[in-house]
Amino acid sequence: MTRRSRPPKQRRGAVKHPLEPWRSPQWLTEARRKAIHLAFIVLPIELLFRVLPWPRSHREFRVLFLALTACAIAIDVLRIHDRRVRTFFRQFFGEMIREHERMSLLGSTYLLLAALIAIEVFPQPLAAAALGFTVLGDAMGALVGKAYGRHRVFNKSFEGALGCLLACLSWAAVVARVAHVPWPILLAGALAATIIEVLPIPLDDNLGITLAAGYVMKLLVG
């Protein structure tokens, strides 16, 4: 009677493939969630480049962001209070909805609210910078931390924080070139965004990062 062949055991200390963490179910779920989050980069891009024929003025951006935020809140209210809508969201989005979001506003709703506040409080280039830090920094921090996070910082990781900072600096380079915002101001905003992303504050990251980065840059502008 022959023995059944078994796959060779991985040797202790063997080096894992660098892309192996990307194949885990947890990372793939986070990647699908952050793909939706990254789609919101169109908001700061439009603020910065004004690609579309509308909106153009501050008033038009206010109308757009107010309408989007109102729609998102209305959908969240329906999802929370209507069982059929809640079931649809659970079937369609599944694990992409975090536990604390099941009976509260979604992160995307907070991001739209952050965009609305940003254009009202900050100059448009700074609003674009802060929103870009939120979209790119938060996404890269989560994806890098989920894949390679080893050194814990509060409930996040040093590796995730580094990914967040590098993403923010990349966006800062774009804003500096297009809107001619001084680098020291953008660097301070990127650092503020990274710190808020790491700290375990009760405020949603989409609001916290946008407001912290925006106010730091606004104070430095004077």
C-alpha positions in Angstrom: 0.0 0.0 0.0 1.5 3.3 -1.1 1.5 6.4 1.0 -0.3 9.4 -0.2 2.0 12.1 -1.3 2.0 15.3 0.8 3.1 18.7 -0.2 6.6 19.6 1.1 6.5 21.5 4.3 7.9 25.0 4.2 11.2 25.1 5.8 11.5 27.2 9.0 13.0 30.6 8.2 12.3 30.2 4.5 11.7 33.6 2.8 8.1 34.1 1.7 7.2 35.5 -1.7 6.8 39.3 -1.4 3.4 39.2 -3.0 2.1 36.4 -0.8 0.2 38.7 1.6 -1.8 40.1 -1.3 -3.4 36.7 -1.8 -5.0 36.4 1.6 -8.8 36.7 1.8 -8.5 39.6 4.4 -6.2 41.6 2.1 -8.4 41.0 -0.9 -11.5 42.1 1.0 -9.7 45.3 2.1 -8.5 45.9 -1.5 -12.1 45.7 -2.8 -13.2 48.1 -0.1 -10.3 50.5 -0.9 -11.0 50.4 -4.6 -14.3 52.1 -3.9 -12.5 54.5 -1.6 -9.9 55.3 -4.3 -12.6 56.1 -6.8 -13.3 59.3 -4.8 -9.9 60.7 -6.0 -12.0 62.2 -8.8 -13.2 64.9 -6.2 -9.7 66.4 -5.5 -8.7 65.9 -9.1 -11.7 68.0 -10.2 -11.0 70.6 -7.6 -7.4 70.8 -8.8 -7.7 70.5 -12.6 -11.3 71.4 -13.3 -11.5 68.8 -16.1 -15.3 68.8 -16.5 -17.3 71.8 -17.8 -19.3 71.7 -14.6 -18.7 72.5 -11.7 -16.3 75.4 -12.0 -17.0 78.0 -9.4 -17.0 77.6 -5.6 -20.8 77.9 -5.5 -21.1 75.1 -8.1 -18.8 72.8 -6.1 -20.8 73.5 -3.0 -24.1 72.6 -4.8 -22.5 69.4 -6.2 -21.0 68.2 -2.9 -24.1 69.2 -0.9 -26.3 67.1 -3.3 -23.9 64.1 -3.2 -23.7 64.2 0.6 -27.5 64.5 1.0 -28.0 61.5 -1.3 -25.5 59.5 0.6 -27.0 60.3 3.9 -30.5 59.4 2.6 -29.3 56.0 1.3 -27.6 55.3 4.7 -30.8 56.2 6.6 -32.7 53.8 4.3 -30.1 51.1 4.7 -30.2 51.4 8.5 -34.0 51.5 8.9 -35.3 49.4 6.0 -34.6 45.6 6.2 -34.8 45.1 2.4 -32.3 47.8 1.7 -30.0 46.5 4.4 -30.3 43.0 3.0 -29.4 44.3 -0.5 -26.3 46.0 0.9 -25.2 43.0 2.8 -25.6 40.7 -0.3 -24.0 43.2 -2.7 -21.1 44.5 -0.5 -20.7 41.7 2.1 -17.6 42.0 4.2 -16.6 45.4 2.6 -19.0 47.0 5.1 -17.2 47.3 8.4 -18.9 46.1 11.6 -19.2 49.7 13.0 -20.8 50.9 9.7 -23.7 48.4 9.7 -25.9 50.7 11.8 -24.2 54.0 11.1 -22.9 56.2 8.2 -20.6 54.5 5.7 -17.1 55.8 5.2 -18.0 57.0 1.8 -20.7 59.2 3.3 -18.2 60.7 5.7 -15.8 61.3 2.8 -18.4 63.3 0.9 -19.2 65.2 4.1 -15.5 66.0 4.5 -15.4 67.2 0.9 -18.3 69.6 1.6 -16.7 71.0 4.7 -13.3 71.3 3.1 -14.5 73.5 0.2 -16.3 75.7 2.7 -13.5 76.1 5.2 -10.3 75.9 3.1 -9.0 77.6 0.0 -9.6 75.3 -3.0 -6.0 74.1 -3.5 -5.8 73.2 0.2 -9.1 71.5 0.0 -7.9 69.5 -2.9 -4.6 68.6 -1.1 -6.5 67.6 2.1 -9.0 65.4 0.2 -6.2 63.8 -1.8 -4.3 63.0 1.4 -7.5 61.4 2.8 -8.3 59.3 -0.3 -4.7 58.1 -1.1 -3.2 58.1 2.3 -5.9 56.2 4.1 -6.1 53.6 1.3 -2.4 53.0 1.1 -2.0 53.0 4.8 -4.7 50.2 5.1 -3.4 48.1 2.2 0.3 48.3 3.2 -0.5 47.8 6.8 -2.8 44.8 6.1 -0.1 43.1 3.9 3.2 44.0 5.6 2.3 45.5 9.0 4.6 44.0 11.6 5.4 46.8 14.1 2.3 47.9 15.9 1.5 51.6 16.5 -1.7 51.8 18.5 -4.1 49.7 16.5 -2.3 50.4 13.2 1.2 49.6 12.1 4.4 51.5 11.3 4.5 50.0 7.8 1.0 51.2 7.1 1.9 54.7 8.4 4.9 54.8 6.1 2.7 53.8 3.1 0.2 56.5 4.1 3.0 59.1 4.3 4.5 58.2 0.9 1.1 58.3 -0.8 0.4 61.8 0.8 3.8 63.0 -0.4 3.1 61.8 -3.9 -0.1 63.8 -4.0 1.6 66.8 -2.4 4.0 66.8 -5.4 1.1 67.0 -7.8 -0.6 69.8 -5.8 2.7 71.7 -5.6 3.2 71.5 -9.3 -0.3 72.4 -10.4 -1.5 74.8 -7.7 2.0 76.2 -6.7 1.4 75.6 -3.0 4.7 75.8 -1.1 6.3 72.5 -0.3 6.7 73.1 3.5 2.9 73.7 3.8 2.1 70.5 1.9 4.7 68.6 3.9 3.1 69.7 7.2 -0.3 68.7 5.8 1.0 65.3 4.8 2.5 64.7 8.2 -0.7 65.8 9.9 -2.7 63.4 7.8 -0.4 60.5 8.6 -0.5 61.2 12.4 -4.3 61.3 12.4 -4.5 58.2 10.3 -2.5 56.4 13.0 -4.0 57.8 16.1 -7.0 55.9 17.6 -9.3 58.9 17.7 -13.1 58.2 17.7 -13.7 60.5 14.7 -14.0 58.8 11.3 -10.7 58.9 9.4 -12.2 60.5 6.4 -13.3 63.5 8.4 -10.3 63.5 10.8 -7.6 63.4 8.1 -9.3 66.0 5.9 -9.9 68.5 8.7 -6.6 68.0 10.4 -4.5 68.3 7.3 -6.6 71.2 6.0 -6.4 73.2 9.2 -2.7 72.7 9.6 -2.0 73.9 6.0 -4.5 76.9 6.4 -2.7 78.0 9.6 0.6 77.9 7.9 -0.7 79.9 4.9 -1.8 82.6 7.3 
